[in-house]
């Protein structure tokens, strides 16, 4: 399904988001609405004639600029930090547009938040988002999925309300709960199940393991991403831990052999950090020698007696020094 | 002549499975016991192993060597079948339907309709036990958010409770449909070897075809059952050595055994290998203890713990625990055969874990399987197995036997 994301047309007007990194939520001859799934977007628009178009980007980076040719422009309006509206004059033919913050290719250290598993706590997710927004210099949130409990329209509507409290975008893969009712709903609203992008010299691969496994076709894409990011900091996220460190509970991949095979790939790809959700607690361990965290503290039924409760991680990669400087835990309810 | 008799035996097997009520139909009602004539309390000791089982933790056992002239097989029952089938078909059909609707909800209902109220109540009571364990353990898991503390108790309890719950449903259907059957447990000879073929359909791995060889050596209470899977189209090998000791073995098919096992599984093409050391306790119980109408069937269960170490070619190894829980329900077949459906909670190996849907619920289950062993002569038996988890695994082999039954 990921292959169809980011492509749409209206009569003879066409758009394609490179690598499907944004969902086309709506399109007319004059207006295109996108949900961004990455900090930087590359768009290819084709129009038979000149056309004035409004590009409305939800979940955009707060400092996003639109670049078309050599010209760069700020949003025409920005109702919220993550809601960017650009008015663009397109020439006839194909136009290449980039939408990203100006520093997205500058290799320097930055911080992002990682979280997962909001599910039934969506009505309190505003508290988590407020806590994240209160952290200085966080560029975006990466989510390992299980944003919703059962994937109803009402849940997604509530999520869209709550996520407006975030001052930074929320990029997420899916968990098993997004697949409960209608997996296509996620695609329609947000786009990809599995995202891969590069930001400030750091590679991110957040992949769909919603059925406790990786689709073989996704594994082929992942192999390419791993190869591309071999010499960089590469952060791998997915919903199910490959191995549950509590082996008896086994809340990991449904096949330990598959998990082992994938860990070999990650190790060969020199992945620097693996981030998981699904287990509603916080675990720090290693798998195949790669630092690993399970952070399922979005508010879903918590694991008891762990002294953790709602939380998120703040990850500080440094592409210059080629290392993860720190990973800190922030508890929401302290 | 033997081949012909074997073919007849297999035919009878199929007839038994399809027309359960008719096979061994020697009693007019479900309440009457049948099939106990072979439960010789002085018979030879029993043993358990299945070469084709990639884990070998199950408690299956059967064999032809000890009782080649057993009574009341399907062949024997064949002539009675025709006579009695019409007499029994209506009440048997009614009780069988009742065992499904509403019997799948109220276990024992089929027996109740058949007039076997004692067995009905026992099944209902055990359903309650299973359900109670399920609810208690499931609620504990839910309320504690699957806390890291106590999984060693709660998850085995949940799986075992589910096994009890499901097995009472199977038993009700079986007893209602058959009224009990003559086929009983038969022990295995002291020495046997099996050669066979294994097919693994796993989209995550390149291997498909395997040679499977295994053996069984029985000496008193001790059983040693090595096995080796070798991929024919890839670099993949799985060697396993379980050693079992039976503490309780009443020779009628009930037993309790402890098992230690070591497994080495090399994934040469994929750059890793698994070493598993395990300790488990398992057993088998003839279902006829609950009612004569359940004669010819049995329940199995295994609980244990393992350490699972994954060594990588390019990275430090990982070692984590592995829960071993298994339950099954099986039928003794004519000519000393057995067939058993089972659930295996472990998620290592070839079959690993089933994803029941594309979405929620993935990642908890192990795999399901169906195993058949059917002797075709005094010296040979066929062994078939199919498992469905994250992969589909099918094996078939010929077992060669020698030695006296133990």
Boltz contact constraints between the chains, C-beta under 6 A:
constraints:
  - contact:
      token1: [A, 176]
      token2: [B, 359]
      max_distance: 6.0
  - contact:
      token1: [A, 176]
      token2: [B, 360]
      max_distance: 6.0
  - contact:
      token1: [A, 176]
      token2: [B, 362]
      max_distance: 6.0
  - contact:
      token1: [A, 177]
      token2: [B, 360]
      max_distance: 6.0
  - contact:
      token1: [A, 179]
      token2: [B, 358]
      max_distance: 6.0
  - contact:
      token1: [A, 179]
      token2: [B, 359]
      max_distance: 6.0
  - contact:
      token1: [A, 180]
      token2: [B, 359]
      max_distance: 6.0
  - contact:
      token1: [A, 180]
      token2: [B, 360]
      max_distance: 6.0
  - contact:
      token1: [A, 211]
      token2: [B, 355]
      max_distance: 6.0
  - contact:
      token1: [A, 211]
      token2: [B, 358]
      max_distance: 6.0
  - contact:
      token1: [A, 211]
      token2: [B, 362]
      max_distance: 6.0
  - contact:
      token1: [A, 212]
      token2: [B, 362]
      max_distance: 6.0
  - contact:
      token1: [A, 212]
      token2: [B, 363]
      max_distance: 6.0
  - contact:
      token1: [A, 216]
      token2: [B, 203]
      max_distance: 6.0
  - contact:
      token1: [A, 240]
      token2: [B, 363]
      max_distance: 6.0
  - contact:
      token1: [A, 243]
      token2: [B, 320]
      max_distance: 6.0
  - contact:
      token1: [A, 246]
      token2: [B, 148]
      max_distance: 6.0
  - contact:
      token1: [A, 247]
      token2: [B, 320]
      max_distance: 6.0
  - contact:
      token1: [A, 247]
      token2: [B, 321]
      max_distance: 6.0
  - contact:
      token1: [A, 247]
      token2: [B, 322]
      max_distance: 6.0
  - contact:
      token1: [A, 248]
      token2: [B, 151]
      max_distance: 6.0
  - contact:
      token1: [A, 248]
      token2: [B, 152]
      max_distance: 6.0
  - contact:
      token1: [A, 248]
      token2: [B, 321]
      max_distance: 6.0
  - contact:
      token1: [A, 248]
      token2: [B, 323]
      max_distance: 6.0
  - contact:
      token1: [A, 249]
      token2: [B, 146]
      max_distance: 6.0
  - contact:
      token1: [A, 249]
      token2: [B, 151]
      max_distance: 6.0
  - contact:
      token1: [A, 254]
      token2: [B, 347]
      max_distance: 6.0
  - contact:
      token1: [A, 254]
      token2: [B, 352]
      max_distance: 6.0
  - contact:
      token1: [A, 254]
      token2: [B, 353]
      max_distance: 6.0
  - contact:
      token1: [A, 254]
      token2: [B, 355]
      max_distance: 6.0
  - contact:
      token1: [A, 254]
      token2: [B, 363]
      max_distance: 6.0
  - contact:
      token1: [A, 254]
      token2: [B, 390]
      max_distance: 6.0
  - contact:
      token1: [A, 255]
      token2: [B, 352]
      max_distance: 6.0
  - contact:
      token1: [A, 255]
      token2: [B, 390]
      max_distance: 6.0
  - contact:
      token1: [A, 256]
      token2: [B, 347]
      max_distance: 6.0
  - contact:
      token1: [A, 256]
      token2: [B, 348]
      max_distance: 6.0
  - contact:
      token1: [A, 258]
      token2: [B, 204]
      max_distance: 6.0
  - contact:
      token1: [A, 260]
      token2: [B, 272]
      max_distance: 6.0
  - contact:
      token1: [A, 260]
      token2: [B, 310]
      max_distance: 6.0
  - contact:
      token1: [A, 261]
      token2: [B, 270]
      max_distance: 6.0
  - contact:
      token1: [A, 264]
      token2: [B, 271]
      max_distance: 6.0
  - contact:
      token1: [A, 264]
      token2: [B, 272]
      max_distance: 6.0
  - contact:
      token1: [A, 264]
      token2: [B, 312]
      max_distance: 6.0
  - contact:
      token1: [A, 267]
      token2: [B, 314]
      max_distance: 6.0
  - contact:
      token1: [A, 267]
      token2: [B, 315]
      max_distance: 6.0
  - contact:
      token1: [A, 268]
      token2: [B, 314]
      max_distance: 6.0
  - contact:
      token1: [A, 280]
      token2: [B, 145]
      max_distance: 6.0
  - contact:
      token1: [A, 287]
      token2: [B, 318]
      max_distance: 6.0
  - contact:
      token1: [A, 288]
      token2: [B, 312]
      max_distance: 6.0
  - contact:
      token1: [A, 288]
      token2: [B, 315]
      max_distance: 6.0
  - contact:
      token1: [A, 289]
      token2: [B, 315]
      max_distance: 6.0
  - contact:
      token1: [A, 289]
      token2: [B, 316]
      max_distance: 6.0
  - contact:
      token1: [A, 301]
      token2: [B, 145]
      max_distance: 6.0
  - contact:
      token1: [A, 302]
      token2: [B, 145]
      max_distance: 6.0
  - contact:
      token1: [A, 303]
      token2: [B, 145]
      max_distance: 6.0
  - contact:
      token1: [A, 303]
      token2: [B, 147]
      max_distance: 6.0
  - contact:
      token1: [A, 304]
      token2: [B, 144]
      max_distance: 6.0
  - contact:
      token1: [A, 304]
      token2: [B, 145]
      max_distance: 6.0
  - contact:
      token1: [A, 304]
      token2: [B, 147]
      max_distance: 6.0
  - contact:
      token1: [A, 305]
      token2: [B, 147]
      max_distance: 6.0
  - contact:
      token1: [A, 305]
      token2: [B, 149]
      max_distance: 6.0
